[in-house]
């Protein structure tokens, strides 16, 4: 297997992009990535696109062809990858495998979701199709409800507080203020999170990631060819993916995602990197409790101490292990299919030292953690500087 | 442009329902809604009131203020999104009721909440062209909001009527200019045979209300070479209390310029009546020489902006008919069940 490097990244602005269409978004992110990599579109060999549900959000399927066509990349192979909110991370993993195997050299891994063309209630319903329809959704559960159950159990088992969860949102909004692509450039306080309207208690409105339009794109190359394009190739040091039951009630634990633990184990093993070596991470904070569980599952703190280390500032920029410097799903926005790719783009910018005001000083190793549904799918990537 | 406003009148039904009363039914936090929408209560039409009766009341008040012979009115246009008839105009009912028939033209306008100002522009054109001595434009609604929809907190009833004539000694305000900004933006709509409108939630804000209101205002300011400081008052369409203040701030108008024409917090959103009742409220208290900006907004979407300068005749004319404040202060509260009956949500 060959070593794989990322040589270019591109993102659209994340937010309510009412005057930009699905295809325009993807072209914009793709063009930026090509420009960043200083590579010609003619050199691209294949493309993997993460997208959860264009069919429900804009009534468009077969987006692999649509995007290849409008990007001017036909006739290269173009494949859509779907794993709910982990679609982007899975697309990246497929692209990594394609380059590592030697089948392709220069591969685009992209992610996109256009979510604001329908009303928010319809979007919530579309997202809920990533849960178990027969056993969860038909009895009234949507994702806020499922994550609220996890939060309640975490509070019960470990004494995690609503204030600690609020601190995740406060930190991520603070980071988002430093990210020009982020949906929100508004600072919030623990008090405003606690006083925001209830969604499914203990989760309030400001505990939840928003509905977002956005696209992201990274360009992969074999490590041995990456130096021709950039002085700072970022190596994909390890990739891991795992599955679990789609329904929450079938799992042994409500306070940890087995799929995330397994995916992390796989990525750590492949890279020879340990949790303590990681300088920063982008994790799947679709709800604030999800970030607390994520940093525990990834081994950044002891089980049950996710709330505590957040409260102590260890996950802030300048802390022991900065988490979600981009603003995370909460502050940067969560265009579901794009999220996994956007996470990788943030780590690449950080490891290159190009993250501007949110730069983590001296960052050499970064990790991304992308989850589908309530934990039925998880994918973890570890990156390090290749220079 | 050599036209002016010769008379104006409003009507607001006397019944009110408070935000608390509606919030109680739907299990919402009333304080949050009051803060979020800047609305305290809204007007409710009585069971025997509709857009036609409201338009007639407003038209009668306008004729009283103008002190003209209704037979000299050459056109009546009624703008509304709740005309009682799909076919057969409200405007003819008004014309007959104020004894303006038969030597006039009449028609109903529809452009969501801005059909009334579209009527004023049509009258300006006709008067300016010498087709008629006076034209009357009315904006009136008994607005619909589906039970449980956020619209239910604001969808109210009321109307305003304006009589346009040549700019001479009888005009109480001179029209300096008008500017429209229109696009096909589907932010809020109601299909044929449907009782309630649908809307795009947050999409009704930035790309709809704000884009059109601000563009129309900018266009007029540029056209007339004015700045916000040249105006004593500014009236913006007011679907809630918050939007007009936010638009004003973005344009550089102060709260003090806007508040005298901001009625939504007390009467709700009267749709086609909203910007006209706001303008009437300003005229009720303005002094000769004051300059007023009015910007309407209609979903679908468009805005009409007007600049007017108040003239001496206002002092003599304004007390001839009830003022906006008189209607705002004449009120009787109803509970949700009475409201449901009045709005025909309960039918026996």
Interface residues (C-beta under 8 A of the other chain):
Chain A: X16 X18 X19 X116 X119 X120 X197
Chain B: X29 X32 X200 X201 X202 X203 X206 X207
